[in-house]
Amino acid sequence: MTRLHLRQLDGTLQFTVSGDQLLLGRSAGCDLVVPSPSVSRRHAEVWVDGDALQLRDLGSANGITVNGEPITLGSATLNDLVEFGAIAFRVAAAPDGDENDLVDEIPDGLSLRSLPTLLPADHDARNAETLRRLLEVAADLSGPVPLERVCGAVADLVFTQVDADRVVVLLLGDTDAPLPVAWRNRVGEGGEGAPKVPRVIADRALADRRPVLTESAQDDDRFQSRSVKVAAVRSALCVPLLDGDERPLGILYADTITRELPFDEDDAKALLAFGGLAAAAIRQARFATEVERERELRAGFERFFAPSVAEMIVKSGGSTALTGARLPVAVVFGDLRGFTALSESHSPEATAALLGEYFAIVGEIVFEQNGTLDKFIGDGFLAVWGAPVACPDAADRALAAARDIGREVGLLGMHAGGERISAGFGLSYGEVFAGNVGSSRRLEYTVVGDAVNVAARLCEAAAPREILLTAEFASQLSTTTGLVPLPDRQVRGRAQPVAIFSVNPVA
């Protein structure tokens, strides 16, 4: 009968499965215990049939997926990725024997070794208590929890369950070396910051991506460094914290200075379990932080960009699309006509309310047409199509938006007490610089170029309810129906006259 191996991606858990049906779940009574809040107490049955791993969901809350596809009853083969809730395993061939030794040759007499990736069993009081505390902390850390709290809870757990003098959680950041985030110390250095973790031990755990135990660091030839000597480290345990792709997030470190006896296998198993919990909780905390960052970015960008464009910018990291480029765009300038007279006969509050409704109309219509709302200028606005994302039908969308805004503004004026207000528009097409512009103290995304200036001048010249557009803009339209050619017009700030068209006044 074929035997297959389920190995958790971060190395915390591994199980061998054969033809017998095994119960997998969070409960300590299961054959395969996966102590995660995302795993149900009785989550699934697993067994091997032929060369495939068979899986049956037992009505779990978070389900089973194979290579990202949800299943109720199905199978997985070698190298497939199987997820029970949020815990991912890789299907592998069962090892012929234990693989508990480090790859490097270890001279006789040295005590350095890697450790079996096993959770504490519940057959003795100490390990049962460790498992109970592990599950308690796992449940407490479920959901969005700040990273500092995650690391502090793990440091507390190790400190209370492993008889160590010092415990440190270190995370990798922008520097080469992991930095301490949480620590506990019982040897009198509490007021002097985090205990110093010997770099040589940390580097070994990170490089091998496997736990390291040294029973006598002072005598271990591989750890003869000044940091080990200065810290007077006796026995040390160091567990790498890995993400789902086995990339290091940091390390969980514990050592003894005053304790006579070295760490034992129970200490090692406990730290392995705690390291798995820490890695999962850190991944979750960072994911929650990233989700919140994206939410805030999206909320900011959606003030100026259509939702689909805002989503693209967020996925690019928030700045890639905004750094600046020369792009062909359709430009729309629009402003209100009759608004000054209307504001003279209305209170400031009523005028502000009307202006707010107008801005809401402009934003909604521009975004419906997948445009970018560059800015509001008094009672006017600037919108573009084609930046920061290319838009093949930019001119059609820009003209449709101008028409819709003109129509809605007319209705808005009538709703404001029967007084007629309207809008005039200037439209142009051409290559502009689009990107973040400003000083180190204030940047804003905008477009700069001749096409922008021409659109602004045409807007000034447009009659109420009139849309003026350049010949180049007209050449980009899918149809020129309704366009009326006008004499070339000299616009302020431009040497050459501009060929223009008028669109029939909006209703």
C-alpha positions in Angstrom: 0.0 0.0 0.0 1.3 3.4 -1.0 2.1 5.8 1.9 1.9 9.5 1.3 3.2 12.4 3.4 1.3 15.7 4.3 3.9 18.4 5.1 2.7 21.8 6.3 4.3 24.5 4.2 5.9 26.2 7.2 7.3 22.9 8.4 5.3 22.9 11.7 3.2 19.7 11.0 3.8 16.6 9.0 1.7 13.4 8.8 2.1 10.1 7.1 -1.1 8.6 5.7 -1.7 5.1 4.4 -4.9 3.1 3.6 -6.6 3.5 7.0 -9.1 6.3 7.2 -7.7 9.0 9.6 -9.7 11.8 11.2 -8.1 15.2 10.9 -9.2 18.2 13.0 -8.5 20.6 15.8 -9.7 18.3 18.5 -7.1 16.5 20.5 -9.1 13.3 20.0 -8.4 13.3 16.2 -5.8 11.0 14.6 -4.2 14.1 12.9 -4.3 17.2 15.1 -4.1 20.6 13.4 -4.4 23.2 16.2 -5.7 26.2 14.2 -8.9 28.2 14.8 -9.6 27.9 11.0 -9.7 24.1 11.3 -12.9 22.5 12.6 -12.8 20.1 15.6 -13.7 17.2 13.2 -12.7 18.7 9.8 -12.0 15.8 7.4 -11.2 12.2 6.8 -8.1 11.4 4.8 -6.7 8.1 3.5 -4.6 6.7 0.6 -6.1 4.8 -2.3 -3.7 3.7 -4.9 -1.3 6.6 -5.6 -3.8 9.3 -4.5 -4.7 10.9 -1.2 -8.4 10.8 -0.7 -10.2 13.6 1.2 -13.7 13.9 2.6 -15.0 17.1 4.2 -17.0 16.4 7.3 -19.1 19.6 7.1 -16.2 21.8 8.3 -16.7 25.6 8.6 -13.8 26.6 6.3 -13.7 23.6 3.9 -11.0 21.9 2.0 -9.3 23.0 -1.2 -6.9 21.2 -3.6 -4.7 23.6 -5.6 -7.1 26.3 -4.7 -10.3 24.5 -5.8 -12.9 23.7 -3.1 -13.9 20.0 -2.7 -16.3 18.0 -0.6 -15.0 14.6 -1.7 -12.0 14.4 -3.8 -8.3 13.4 -4.2 -4.8 14.9 -4.3 -1.6 13.5 -5.8 2.1 14.2 -5.4 3.0 17.9 -5.1 -0.6 19.0 -4.9 -1.4 21.8 -2.3 -4.1 20.8 0.1 -5.7 23.4 2.5 -7.8 22.6 5.5 -9.2 26.0 6.5 -6.2 28.3 6.4 -3.6 25.6 7.0 -1.8 24.4 3.8 0.0 21.1 3.3 2.0 19.8 0.4 1.5 16.1 -0.7 4.8 14.3 -0.8 6.1 10.8 -0.9 6.5 9.3 2.5 10.1 9.4 3.7 11.9 6.1 4.1 13.1 7.0 7.5 13.4 9.9 9.9 15.0 13.1 8.5 16.0 14.6 11.8 19.6 15.4 11.1 21.0 18.5 9.5 22.4 18.1 6.0 25.9 19.1 7.1 28.2 16.5 8.5 28.4 17.0 12.3 31.6 15.9 14.0 31.4 13.4 16.8 30.7 15.0 20.1 28.8 18.0 18.8 25.3 18.5 20.0 23.9 20.6 17.2 20.9 18.9 15.4 17.7 19.7 13.7 14.5 18.6 15.3 11.5 16.5 14.4 8.5 18.7 13.4 6.0 17.2 15.8 3.4 18.9 17.9 3.3 18.0 21.6 1.4 14.8 22.2 -1.1 14.6 25.0 0.2 11.5 26.7 1.9 13.2 29.6 0.8 16.1 31.8 3.5 18.6 30.6 2.8 18.1 26.9 -1.0 18.1 27.5 -0.7 21.5 29.3 1.5 22.8 26.5 -1.0 21.8 23.9 -3.8 23.3 25.9 -2.0 26.7 26.2 -1.1 26.6 22.5 -4.7 26.2 21.6 -5.8 28.9 24.0 -3.3 31.4 22.5 -4.2 30.3 18.9 -7.9 31.0 19.6 -7.0 34.4 21.2 -4.9 35.4 18.2 -7.6 34.4 15.6 -9.0 37.4 13.7 -7.2 40.7 13.0 -4.6 41.2 15.8 -1.8 43.8 15.8 1.6 42.4 15.0 3.1 43.6 18.3 0.4 41.8 20.3 1.0 38.6 18.3 4.7 38.6 19.1 4.1 39.5 22.7 1.6 36.7 23.2 4.1 34.2 21.7 6.9 35.4 23.8 4.7 35.1 26.9 3.7 31.6 25.9 7.3 30.4 25.4 8.4 32.1 28.6 5.8 30.3 30.7 6.0 26.9 29.0 9.7 26.5 28.4 12.2 27.0 31.2 14.3 29.6 29.4 16.1 32.6 30.8 15.6 34.7 27.7 13.0 34.5 24.9 13.1 36.8 21.8 10.9 37.1 18.8 12.8 38.7 15.9 11.3 39.6 12.5 13.0 40.3 9.2 12.4 43.8 7.8 14.3 46.0 5.4 17.7 45.1 7.0 19.7 41.9 6.5 19.4 40.9 10.2 16.2 40.1 12.0 15.1 42.8 14.5 13.6 42.1 18.0 9.9 42.8 18.3 9.1 41.1 21.6 11.2 39.6 24.4 11.1 38.3 27.9 14.2 38.1 30.2 14.6 36.8 33.7 18.4 37.6 34.1 18.3 41.3 34.9 18.6 43.0 31.5 15.0 44.1 31.3 15.8 47.8 31.4 18.4 47.6 28.7 16.3 46.6 25.7 16.1 43.3 24.0 18.5 40.5 24.9 21.3 40.1 22.3 20.7 37.0 20.1 23.9 35.4 18.8 24.0 36.2 15.1 25.7 32.9 14.3 22.8 30.9 15.7 20.1 33.1 14.1 21.9 32.9 10.7 22.1 29.1 10.9 18.3 28.7 11.5 17.4 31.2 8.7 19.8 29.7 6.2 18.7 26.1 6.8 15.1 27.0 7.4 15.1 24.4 10.1 15.1 24.5 13.9 18.4 24.4 15.6 19.2 23.1 19.1 22.6 23.4 20.7 22.9 21.8 24.1 26.1 23.5 25.0 26.8 26.6 22.9 30.1 27.3 24.7 31.5 23.9 23.5 29.9 23.7 20.1 32.5 24.3 17.4 29.9 25.8 15.1 28.9 28.5 17.5 32.3 29.8 18.7 31.6 33.5 18.3 32.1 36.5 20.5 28.3 37.0 20.9 27.9 33.5 22.3 30.8 34.0 24.7 29.7 37.4 25.9 26.1 36.4 26.5 27.3 33.3 28.4 24.8 31.2 26.5 24.6 27.6 27.7 21.8 25.9 25.8 19.8 27.5 22.9 16.8 26.8 20.8 16.1 28.7 17.6 13.1 28.2 15.3 12.8 29.9 11.9 9.4 31.5 11.3 8.4 30.7 7.7 5.5 31.9 5.5 3.4 29.6 3.3 6.2 29.5 0.6 8.8 28.6 3.2 10.3 32.1 3.0 11.7 33.3 6.4 9.7 35.9 8.3 12.0 35.9 11.3 13.0 33.6 14.2 11.8 32.5 17.7 14.8 32.2 20.0 15.2 30.9 23.6 18.3 30.2 25.6 19.5 29.4 29.1 22.2 31.1 31.1 21.5 30.1 34.7 19.9 26.7 34.1 22.2 23.8 34.7 20.4 21.2 32.4 20.2 21.8 28.6 16.9 22.0 26.8 15.3 18.6 26.3 13.1 17.1 23.6 9.9 18.3 25.3 11.3 21.9 25.2 12.2 21.5 21.6 8.8 20.1 20.6 7.0 22.9 22.5 9.1 25.6 20.8 8.4 24.1 17.4 4.7 24.2 18.0 5.0 27.8 19.3 7.0 28.8 16.2 4.3 27.4 13.9 1.7 29.3 15.8 3.8 32.5 15.7 4.4 32.2 11.9 0.7 31.7 11.2 -0.3 34.5 13.5 2.3 36.9 12.0 1.2 36.0 8.5 -2.4 36.8 9.5 -1.4 40.0 11.2 0.6 41.2 8.2 -2.2 40.2 5.9 -4.7 42.2 8.0 -2.4 45.2 8.0 -2.0 45.0 4.2 -5.8 44.7 3.8 -6.3 47.8 5.9 -3.5 49.7 4.0 -5.2 48.8 0.7 -8.6 49.8 2.0 -7.2 53.2 3.0 -5.4 53.6 -0.3 -8.4 52.6 -2.3 -10.6 55.0 -0.3 -8.2 57.9 -1.1 -7.8 57.0 -4.8 -11.6 56.5 -5.4 -12.0 60.2 -4.7 -10.3 60.9 -8.1 -10.3 57.7 -10.1 -13.0 55.3 -11.2 -13.2 52.2 -9.0 -11.5 49.9 -11.6 -8.6 52.4 -12.0 -8.3 52.8 -8.2 -8.1 49.0 -7.8 -5.3 48.9 -10.4 -3.3 51.6 -8.6 -3.7 49.9 -5.2 -2.5 46.6 -6.7 0.5 48.3 -8.1 1.5 49.5 -4.6 -0.2 52.9 -4.8 2.5 54.7 -6.7 3.7 52.7 -9.8 1.0 54.1 -12.1 1.4 57.7 -10.7 5.1 58.3 -11.1 4.7 60.1 -14.4 4.6 59.4 -18.1 3.7 61.0 -21.5 0.3 59.7 -22.4 -2.3 60.5 -25.1 -5.5 61.6 -23.3 -8.9 63.2 -23.8 -9.3 66.3 -21.6 -12.6 67.8 -20.4 -12.9 71.2 -18.7 -16.3 72.3 -17.6 -17.8 75.0 -15.4 -21.1 76.4 -14.4 -22.9 79.3 -16.1 -25.4 81.3 -14.1 -24.1 80.1 -10.8 -22.8 83.5 -9.6 -26.2 85.1 -10.1 -27.9 82.1 -8.4 -25.6 82.3 -5.4 -26.5 86.0 -4.9 -30.1 85.1 -4.3 -29.4 82.1 -2.1 -28.0 81.8 1.4 -24.4 80.6 1.7 -25.6 77.3 3.1 -28.0 76.7 0.2 -25.3 77.6 -2.3 -22.8 75.2 -0.7 -25.4 72.5 -0.7 -26.1 73.1 -4.4 -22.4 73.1 -5.2 -22.0 69.8 -3.3 -24.8 68.2 -5.4 -23.0 69.5 -8.6 -19.7 68.0 -7.5 -21.4 64.7 -6.7 -23.0 64.6 -10.2 -19.6 65.3 -11.9 -17.8 62.6 -9.9 -20.5 60.0 -10.5 -20.7 60.6 -14.3 -16.9 60.8 -14.8 -16.4 57.5 -12.9 -19.3 55.8 -14.7 -17.3 56.6 -17.9 -14.0 55.2 -16.3 -12.5 58.7 -16.3 -10.1 60.4 -13.8 -11.4 63.4 -11.9 -8.2 65.5 -11.8 -9.6 68.4 -9.7 -12.4 70.8 -9.0 -11.6 74.5 -9.6 -14.1 76.8 -8.0 -17.4 75.8 -9.8 -15.4 74.1 -12.6 -13.7 70.7 -13.0 -10.9 69.0 -15.0 -11.3 65.3 -16.0 -9.2 63.1 -18.3 -9.5 59.8 -20.0 -6.4 57.8 -20.8 -4.4 58.4 -17.6 -3.2 56.7 -15.5 -4.7 53.8 -17.5 -4.9 53.7 -21.3 -8.5 54.1 -22.7 -9.0 53.1 -26.3 -12.3 54.9 -26.6 -11.3 58.0 -24.5 -12.8 60.6 -26.7 -16.2 58.8 -26.9 -16.3 58.5 -23.1 -15.2 62.1 -22.5 -17.9 63.5 -24.9 -20.6 61.2 -23.3 -19.6 62.4 -19.9 -19.8 66.1 -20.9 -23.3 65.6 -22.4 -24.5 63.8 -19.3 -23.1 66.4 -16.9 -24.7 69.2 -19.0 -28.1 67.5 -18.9 -27.9 66.8 -15.1 -26.7 70.4 -14.3 -29.8 71.8 -16.1 -32.1 69.6 -14.0 -30.2 70.6 -10.9 -30.8 74.3 -11.5 -34.5 73.7 -11.9 -34.6 71.7 -8.6 -32.8 74.6 -6.9 -35.8 76.9 -7.1 -36.7 77.2 -10.8 -33.6 79.2 -11.7 -31.8 78.0 -14.8 -28.1 77.2 -14.5 -26.1 75.4 -17.1 -22.5 74.3 -17.9 -20.1 75.0 -20.7 -17.4 72.6 -21.8 -14.0 72.5 -23.6 -12.7 69.2 -24.9 -9.3 68.4 -26.5 -7.1 65.5 -27.3 -3.3 65.2 -27.2 -0.2 64.0 -25.5 0.3 65.3 -21.9 2.5 64.6 -18.9 0.5 62.7 -16.4 1.8 62.0 -12.9 2.5 63.3 -9.5 3.4 67.0 -9.6 4.2 69.4 -6.8 6.8 69.9 -4.0 8.2 67.6 -1.4 5.5 68.9 1.0 2.6 68.5 -1.3 2.1 66.2 -4.4 -1.0 65.7 -6.4 -1.7 63.7 -9.5 -2.5 65.8 -12.5 -2.0 66.3 -16.3 0.1 69.1 -17.9 0.4 70.0 -21.5 -0.9 71.9 -24.5 -4.1 69.8 -24.7 -5.0 70.8 -21.1 -4.5 74.5 -21.8 -6.5 74.4 -25.0 -9.4 72.6 -23.3 -9.4 75.3 -20.6 -9.5 78.1 -23.1 -12.3 76.4 -25.1 -14.3 76.0 -21.9 -14.0 79.8 -21.3 -15.3 80.5 -24.8 -18.2 78.0 -24.7 -21.7 79.4 -24.5 -24.1 78.1 -21.8 -25.0 74.4 -22.6 -22.4 74.4 -25.4 -19.6 71.9 -25.9 -16.5 73.0 -27.9 -14.0 70.5 -29.0 -10.8 70.4 -31.1 -10.5 68.8 -34.5 -7.9 66.4 -33.1 -10.5 65.4 -30.5 -13.1 65.0 -33.2 -10.7 62.7 -35.2 -10.7 60.3 -32.2 -14.5 59.9 -32.1 -16.2 56.8 -33.4 -18.8 59.0 -35.1 -18.9 62.7 -35.9 -22.7 62.9 -36.1 -23.9 66.1 -34.5 -20.6 68.0 -34.8 -20.8 71.5 -36.3 -17.5 72.9 -37.7 -16.7 76.4 -36.6 -14.0 78.9 -37.8 -10.6 78.3 -36.5 -10.2 80.2 -33.2 -7.2 82.0 -31.6 -7.0 81.0 -28.0 -5.1 82.8 -25.3 -1.5 81.6 -24.8 -1.2 79.8 -28.1 0.4 81.1 -31.3 -1.5 79.0 -33.8 -5.3 79.1 -34.1 -7.2 76.0 -33.2 -9.6 74.1 -35.5 -12.8 73.5 -33.5 -16.2 72.0 -33.6 -19.4 72.6 -31.6 -21.7 70.0 -30.4 -25.4 70.7 -30.4 -26.4 72.3 -27.1 -27.3 69.8 -24.4 -30.9 69.6 -23.5 
